[in-house]
Amino acid sequence: MNDSQKVDWSALRKDFPILNQQVHGQPLVYFDNAATSQKPRQVVQALVNYYERDNANVHRGLHELSNRATKAFEAARERAAKFINARQSDEIIWTRGTTEAINLVATAWGTKFIKAGDVILLTEMEHHSNIVPWQLLAQRTGAKLAFLPIIGDIGLLDLARLDEFLTDRVKLLSFVHISNALGTINPVVELCERARRKGITTFVDAAQSAGHRPLDVQEIGCDFLAVSGHKMCGPTGIGFLYGRMELLEQMPPYHGGGEMILTADYHKSTYKVPPHRFEAGTPDISGPIGLHAAMDYLDAIGRDMISEHDQQLGAYAYEKLMGLDKIRIFGPHVGRAGLVSFLLNDIHAHDVTELANQKGIALRGGHHCTQPLMRKLGVESTSRASFYFYNTTAEIDRLFDVLKEIQKFFGS
Ligand code: C6P
């Protein structure tokens, strides 16, 4: 028996009342977890408790409620540091999510450290969030972007070519840990290690991995890492950036405003140390508090258990759906994360998604904010089923039956 078989996964579903509903007269099958996960009662309750008892602004407080809100806000930062094994909680900066975390680094670190002729190395499987901020930086500075290739449909990075791409001009390697469009799990420790050997700064987009497997930034050896809370049972609108303190200390502010200054005058200001230097204005306060509850929730299950369960669902779905005629599944055949991205015959991904929706199954159809990758794969879009720990193999069987019906409907 695998360790994850000892977890009572079906009992956990009771923490997610939203899953227990009918959609178009059928039991809901929620397979859009890579877009956003559902939230357990414990997270919702943490938000209710905060708003019903402690709501006040943080860091300004000379009164009880503000002190409580500040304490909870900073306790969440400590929790986030522990969640990814950062050396200190000051290395955690609250952001709206992964997108804002990447923009923060591209603006604050990039503007100071990137010059004309420098190269920012990305990969061909990046989400737009890990491309467009660097394009903007390149336009501002005259730097260039380069892309480590992937190997065809199997969607693995071509690591044999990495050294060829890690030239003296490369100042940053930024890459996705788990691809939202392929389900590829990239060898994060190896990639960071090989870049670090050449003195290259590293950024890990952990949007799809943080809630799905243990993460240890010291073991990974990255300089920056970005997380979206809403994909890991937390509220929408909150996530965080991890940055190694030596780098954060050298970075200028991202946004200007209240709470990030030490002193301000009409023409000049001085700034606080990190992380507050990067958190201008009133922050999302309930977000970190909800995310704190989410991190406790995930760790009570065990992220190693979640990762094992995810990979079982991913492998089961791959094997099962490969039983359909004329299906093309993108991404690795083995060792995939808990998602499958596919095309059925010549049926448009949006039609598959819409017809699945009529049967109560929530898929995502589209380019998944990876248009360059889609182009590379020679397609416009795919349908995607993405799983979380509350999903079951019975739900995957249901997806299989519905996809078969869709093929029949289109006469193929
Ligand atoms: N991917 C998906 O359905 P935000 O929106 O900032 O929380 O996360 C952006 C992001 C960055 N990197 C990766 C690998 C992602 O998957 C995402 C979000 C969603 O796949 C929405 S497009």
Residues whose N, C-alpha, C, O or C-beta is under 5 A from the ligand:
A	BS01	C6P	A34 A35 G97 T98 T99 E100 H127 S129 V176 I178 N180 D205 A207 Q208 S228 H368 C369
